[in-house]
Amino acid sequence: MSKKLIALVATAVMVEGKRTVIQPGEELPDLSKHDERELVASGAAENPEDTAALAKQDARDREEAAKEFEEARAKVQEKQASIAAAANEEKPAGSDAAAGNEPEPTPTPTPTPAPAPAPATPAKAIKAAGKK
């Protein structure tokens, strides 16, 4: 017994020795196992029963993945809360961090001006004086 296949694209098949075009959405006639397998593999046909089963399995997989994600998320949030509670316990009550105040940033040193250029050599000074 062959599966009931539905054409997804216009499909030319031989029915009682005549070439027949099956339109998308119509049921395909009985075909050989090879033809069925190739039409499904190429995406030209589908078995609605298989498609429904795959959709149900996909929905179950998504639900399971969402559940795993929420469990992992809860664990991470618990861990972060635990770390934050431990960090708050270690700080003294009067410290700036416990009071919610940030410490003042370290002031940036002001840049020092570049040194003055070196004086001219005596030979250059004599030449410069002679040109005037």
C-alpha positions as CSV (number, residue, x, y, z in Angstrom):
1,M,0.0,0.0,0.0
2,S,1.4,3.3,-1.0
3,K,1.2,6.6,0.9
4,K,-1.2,9.3,0.1
5,L,0.9,12.1,-1.5
6,I,-0.2,15.6,-2.2
7,A,1.5,17.6,-5.0
8,L,3.1,20.8,-3.9
9,V,3.9,21.9,-7.5
10,A,2.4,21.0,-10.8
11,T,3.6,17.4,-11.4
12,A,3.5,15.5,-14.7
13,V,2.8,11.8,-14.1
14,M,1.7,8.9,-16.3
15,V,-1.8,7.6,-15.5
16,E,-3.1,4.6,-17.5
17,G,-0.5,5.3,-20.1
18,K,-1.3,9.0,-20.6
19,R,0.7,12.0,-19.4
20,T,-1.3,13.9,-16.8
21,V,-0.4,17.1,-14.9
22,I,-1.4,17.0,-11.2
23,Q,-1.9,20.5,-9.9
24,P,-0.6,21.7,-6.5
25,G,-2.9,20.6,-3.6
26,E,-4.3,17.6,-5.6
27,E,-3.6,14.0,-4.6
28,L,-1.1,12.1,-6.7
29,P,-2.1,8.7,-8.1
30,D,-0.3,5.6,-7.0
31,L,3.3,5.8,-7.8
32,S,6.3,3.5,-7.5
33,K,8.2,3.7,-4.2
34,H,11.1,5.3,-6.0
35,D,9.0,8.0,-7.5
36,E,7.3,8.7,-4.2
37,R,10.7,8.9,-2.4
38,E,12.1,11.2,-5.1
39,L,9.1,13.6,-5.2
40,V,9.1,13.9,-1.4
41,A,12.9,14.4,-1.3
42,S,12.8,17.1,-4.0
43,G,10.0,19.0,-2.2
44,A,7.5,18.5,-5.1
45,A,5.1,16.4,-2.9
46,E,4.3,15.7,0.7
47,N,2.6,13.1,2.8
48,P,0.1,15.1,5.0
49,E,0.3,12.4,7.7
50,D,4.1,12.7,7.9
51,T,3.9,16.5,7.8
52,A,1.4,16.5,10.7
53,A,3.6,14.1,12.7
54,L,6.7,16.3,12.1
55,A,4.7,19.4,13.1
56,K,3.7,17.7,16.4
57,Q,7.2,16.6,17.1
58,D,8.5,20.0,16.3
59,A,6.0,21.6,18.8
60,R,7.1,19.1,21.5
61,D,10.8,19.8,20.8
62,R,10.1,23.6,21.1
63,E,8.3,23.1,24.4
64,E,11.1,21.0,25.7
65,A,13.7,23.5,24.7
66,A,11.8,26.3,26.2
67,K,11.5,24.4,29.5
68,E,15.3,23.6,29.5
69,F,16.0,27.3,28.8
70,E,13.8,28.5,31.7
71,E,15.4,26.0,34.1
72,A,18.9,27.1,33.0
73,R,17.8,30.8,33.3
74,A,16.5,30.3,36.8
75,K,19.7,28.7,37.9
76,V,21.8,31.6,36.5
77,Q,19.5,34.1,38.2
78,E,19.8,32.3,41.5
79,K,23.6,32.2,41.2
80,Q,23.7,35.9,40.4
81,A,21.5,36.7,43.4
82,S,23.7,34.6,45.6
83,I,26.8,36.3,44.5
84,A,25.3,39.8,44.9
85,A,24.1,38.9,48.4
86,A,27.5,37.6,49.4
87,A,29.2,40.7,47.9
88,N,26.9,43.0,49.9
89,E,27.6,41.1,53.1
90,E,31.4,41.5,52.7
91,K,31.2,45.3,52.4
92,P,31.2,47.3,55.7
93,A,28.0,49.2,56.4
94,G,29.6,52.7,56.3
95,S,31.6,52.2,53.1
96,D,30.8,54.2,50.0
97,A,29.9,51.1,48.0
98,A,27.4,49.9,50.6
99,A,25.8,53.4,50.7
100,G,25.5,53.3,46.9
101,N,28.0,56.1,46.4
102,E,30.7,55.7,43.9
103,P,34.3,56.7,44.9
104,E,35.5,59.9,43.3
105,P,37.7,59.2,40.3
106,T,41.4,59.8,40.5
107,P,42.1,63.3,39.0
108,T,43.9,63.3,35.7
109,P,47.4,65.0,36.0
110,T,47.7,68.2,34.0
111,P,50.1,68.0,31.1
112,T,53.4,69.8,31.5
113,P,54.5,72.2,28.7
114,A,57.2,71.1,26.3
115,P,60.7,72.4,27.1
116,A,61.9,75.5,25.3
117,P,64.1,74.9,22.2
118,A,67.8,74.7,22.7
119,P,69.7,78.0,22.1
120,A,71.4,78.3,18.7
121,T,75.1,77.4,18.5
122,P,77.7,80.2,18.6
123,A,78.5,79.7,14.9
124,K,74.9,80.1,13.8
125,A,74.5,83.2,16.1
126,I,77.6,84.8,14.4
127,K,76.2,84.1,10.9
128,A,72.8,85.5,11.9
129,A,74.4,88.7,13.4
130,G,76.6,89.2,10.2
131,K,73.6,89.1,7.9
132,K,71.9,92.0,9.6
